[in-house]
């Protein structure tokens, strides 16, 4: 009969601790928690676990951490226990110092959880099951609206993490009745995705402050609609293919500027910033899939910029070229569209109002010609009806000028990775 493995977790944040508790339980591993680092040393000696995981916070003074590790190393019993740590970005020399004091592996935050659990499995000699399905899953907040964007696929590990990240965001922001927009327009789901879709929805509605009537799903899949409306636990959740319908339902203001901010920020960034040490949904594969400039990948992408302002074209061309993209600028949108030049590009960045042809006209023509090239609108226009109309006509993103060039580069990378 195999003995159950035991893990001691030291000084973990409440969300991180809850996540580890459930994950270890699913793998039939016993887990114990101690909040104070020095208090954990007697626990190590009495429990003698198979592994110790130490959570190092940015607020922890370096002398405090070093004194703790030296005391562990000085104890003949505690020093025999394998120990790993997770903490903020540090220099390689400091990792070397930690290693000499008994840390087998140091995971910099945000933790890449596939590598994290793979390492734990090797130490415990217990294989961890990890879903390797490619998936982009991001959360961003604008006031009391939380946007959850999912692209490429449904990865059970990330859906599992979503529950804790969503709870963390709601708690840290003190949201009493958050409104949630679940964006899945890039996913073509069928009945084989049923269990994963239920896992996703169950994790979204698990929070005590989340009401079904405040959840909106953007999806083009008829299966999603059928599952939601046919499931009694999901009563009140609304499914739509029209972003304007969703925005009109949840935005309680007539201010065009605020609405445009919501549309602009809905995937781009968390408008309130991230808290130090927050739980992130990161895998090793996400380094290239979500955050590496596309120019650094094997396939070089071509970007077209349509704007009657030559200064803006030059500014963006320079930014995209430095990121490794091929980039061309056009001041005549009519010629660009009429000759179907866009077919040669991976993505088009377009102003809304230009001579001879508006962005509306360009989007209509590209749609009529069954164009699938993603379009990002980059315009000074902040009128609500303009933004919503552009999104209805197929624009992937509406960014309000001016933005830092790197913002556009990062957003283009996210869009292209999500549509690979």
N, C-alpha and C positions, 0 to 999 in steps of 0.2 A: 504494500500500500504506500503510495507516494505521500510525502509530507507536504502540507500546504506551505508555500513560500510566504515570507513575511517582509513587508517593506515599512520603514519608518520615514515619514515626511516631516521635515522640520521647517517651521516658520512660513508655510505657504499662505498666500492670500485666500480669503474665503471661497472665491470662485474657482481658483486653481485647485484648492483642496477638494471641493465638491466634485470637480471633473475627475481628478485622480481617484477619488473614492469609488465613483461609478465605473471607471475604466478598469481598475484593478478587480473590482467585484465581478465584472463580466469575464475576466480572465481567471477567476477563482484564486486570487491572490489576497492574502490578509494584509490590511493596511492600518497603520496607527499614525496619529498626528500629535505633534508637540509644537507649541507656538514660539517658545523662547529657545534660542539656539543653545545657550549654556544649560538650560533645563533638560535638553535632549540627551546630554551625555550620560546621566544616571539611567535614563530610559534605554539607551543603547546597551549599557552593561547588563541591565536586568532582562530586557527583551531579547537581546542578541539577534537582531533581524538579519535577513539575507542581503539587505541593501538599505542604505540611507540616502534619501534625496533631500538636499538642502536648497531652499529657495533664498537667494541673495537679493535684497532689495537695493534700489539706488540710494535710499536714505541710510543704509547701513554704513557706518564709518569703516574704512579699510582696516584700521587698527583692531576694531571689534571683531571683524571677520578673521583676521590673522590670529588673534588671541584665541578665538574659538577653535580654529583648526589645529593650532599648536597644542591646545589642551587635549583634543581628541587624539592626536598623534602620540602624546605622552602617556596615554592610558594603554596598557598592554592588551586589554580586552576590546575597547572601542576601536583601536587602531587596526584591528583585524577585520573589521566590517567594511565591505566595499562601499564607497561613497561617491556620488555624483552631485553636481550642483548646476543650478540654472540662475542666470543673473544678467546684468546689463553688459553692454559692449566694453571689453577691456583689452589692453595691449597683450601681445603674445608673451611678453616677458612676465606679466602677471599670471597668465595661465600656467607658465612654467613654475612660478612660485606656488600656486595652488596644487600643482601636481606633486611637488616635493612634500607638501603637507597632507597628501593622501587623497586628493580629488582625482578619481580615475578619468572622468570626462566632465568638461564644462560646456554647458549649452547656453549660448547667448540668446537673449530675448529679442524679438519674438521667437519662441521655440519652434523648430521644425519637428512636428510631433511624430512623423514617420521614423526619422532617425532617432529621436528620443526614445521611443518605445522599442525600436529594434535593439538599441544599446542595452536597455533594461532587460529585454528578453535574453540577450547573450549572457549578461551577468547572472541572471536567475536561472538560466538554462531552461527557459519557458518560451516557446515561440508565440509571439503576439500576432493575432490576426489583424491585418491592415488592408482596407479597401484601397486599391491603387487607381480607381477610376479618375480620369482627368476631370477637374472641377474647379471653377472659379466661384468663390462664394464670398461676397463682401457686404459689410454692414456700414451704413452711414446715416447720420441723424441731422435733421434740420428742424429746430424747435422741437415740437412733440411728434414729428413724423420720422419714422425709421424706415429707411429703404434697404431691402435685402435683395441683392442682385445675384442670380445664379446663372452660370453659363457653362457650356460644354457637357456637363453631365451631373448626376447626383452621386456624390461620394459619401458613403455612410459615416466615415470618420468625421468629415466636415459637418454633416448634418447633426452628428452627435455633439460636436463642439458648439454648434449654433445655439443650442439651448443655453449654454453657460455664457456665451458672449452676449446674447440678447438680454439675459438677466442682468449681466454686469452693466450694460449700457443703460438699461432702464433704471437700475438702482443708483448708479453714479450720477445720472442726470435728474434723478428724483422726478420721474415722469409718472403721474398718477393714472392717466388714461391714454397711453401712447397709441398712435395710429400707425399701422404697419402696411407698407406696400411691398409685396413680394413679386419681384420682377423676374419672369421666366420666359420671356418672349423668344429667346434663342434656343429653348429646349423643345424638341419634338418628342413628347412622352407618349407611351402606350401602356397597355395593361401589364407588361412585364416590369414596368417601373412602379407598379402600385404600392409595394411594400416600402420602397424608398420615399415615395411621395407621402405616404401616411406618416413615416418617421419625420419627415420635414414638417408637416403640418402639426403633428403632435408636439414637436419641440417648440414651435412658434406659439401655440396656445397654452403651453405648460405654465407660463408665468401667471401669478395671481392677479397682476394688473392688466393683463392682455385680455380684451373682450373680442369675441368672434365678430361682433358687429363693426369693430374697428380694423378688421383685416381685409385687405384688398389684394387680389391676385391678378397680375397682368400676364396672360398666357394665350397663345394661339392654338393650344391643344384642346381638342374636344374631349379627350380623356380626362383632363384636369377638371373641366367643368362637370362632367358626369360623376366623377368620384366625389367632388366637394358637395354638389347638390344632392347626391344620393346617400350621403353619410350623415347620420343624425348628430354625431359629435361636432360636425363642422357647420351646423346650422347658424346662419348669420354671416358667414364669410362670403364675400362677393367676388365673382370672377368676371373679368372684363378683357376685351382686346383693345380697348380705347383708353389711352392715357388721359385724354381730356375729360372723359366721364369720371375717372378716378379722382383727378385733381379738383373737378367741380364738386365732388362729393366731400372732400376732406379739407379744402382750403377755406378757412373762415374769414376771408378778407377780400376786398376788391382792389387791393394794391397790386398793380401790375409788377412793380419792382419785387415785392416779396414772392410772388408766384414765379417770376423768372429766376429768382435766387434758388427756389426749391428745385426747379427743373435743371438749372445749371449745376447744382451741388448734389443731385440725387444719387449719382454714382461717383462723381469726381472726388469728393472728400467728405470726411466727417466735419461738419461746419463748426463743431465745438471742440475739435481736437481729441486726441487719445490720452487717456490717463496713464501715468507712469506704471509700468508693470502689468498692464491690462493683458488679458488672455487673448491671443491672436490665433486665427485659423491658418497656420502656415505649414506646408509640407516642403520637402527639399525640392520637388519639381516646380514649386511656385516661384523659385528664384528666377527662372527663365520665363515661366508662363505669365507672371503678373508684373514683375518689376524690372526686368532687364530690357533696355532699349532694343527695339526690334532689329536695329542695324547690327547688333552684336550677335544675332542669331545667324544661322546658315543662309537663310533666304533673305535677300535684300528687298525691302518693300519700296514701292514708288508712291509718292504723295503728290497730288495736284492741289494747288492753291489758287482759288478764283477770287480776285479782289480788285477793285478799280484803284486801290491805293498801292502804288508801287513800293512805298516805304514799308508797308506791312508785309508785302510779298517778300521783299529782301530780308526783313527781320526773321520771318518764319522759315524761309529757305535756309538761312544760316543756321538756325537752331536745329532743324531737322537734318541738315547735312552733317553737323557735328555729332548728332546721335547715330549716324550711320545710314540714314535713309537717302534714297534718290528723290529729288524734289524739283518740280517745275512750277512756274508761276504763270497765270493767265489773267489778262485784264479784260478779255472779251469772252464772257461766258456763253454768248449765243453761238459763237464759232466752236467753242469747246464742246458744247452739247450737240449741236447739229451734226458735227462730224464724228460723233460718238468717240471722241478722244478719250473719254473717261474709262473706256474698256481697257486701256493700257495701264491703269493705275489700281493700286490696292485700296486707296481711300482718297476722298475728295474733301477739302476744306473750303467752305464757300461763304461769302458775305451774303446778306439778305437782299440788300438793295444795290443794284449795279446798273450801269447804262445798258440799254437794249433788252435786258432780261432780268427779272427778279429771281430770287431764290425759289419762290413758289413755282414760277414757270419752269425753272430748271429741274426741280424735284418732280413735277408732273411729267415732263418729257422723259426723264430717266425712268420713272415708274412705268410709263406707257411702253417703253422699249424693254421692259422687264429687266432693268438694270439691277444688279445685286451688289454693286460697289457701295460700301458704307459712305455716308455723307455726314460731315460735322459742320453745322452752321456756326459761324463766328461773326457776330454782328453786334452793333451798338443798340439795336432795337430791343426794348424790354417790355413791349406790350404783350399782355397775356394772350390775346387772341392770335398774335403772330407766332409766338412760341409754340402754342398748342397746335396751330395749323401746320407748322413746319414738321412737328413730330408726327402728326397724322399722315403727312405726305411721305413719310419714310425716313426722315433725318434720324440718325442714330443718337445724336447729341446736339444740344443747343448751348453754346458758350457765349456769354456776354462779354464784349470788349470793354476795357482792355484786360488781358490776362498775361501773366508772365509766359514767355515762349515755352519754358519747360513744362508748364501746366498742359499745354496743347500736345507736347511730345509725349508726356505720360499718358494722357487720355487716349491718344491715337494708338499707343502701344497696347493699352487695355482692350480697346475695341477690336484691334486686329487679332490679338491673342484669343479673344472670346469667339471670334468668327472663323478660326482656323478649322 
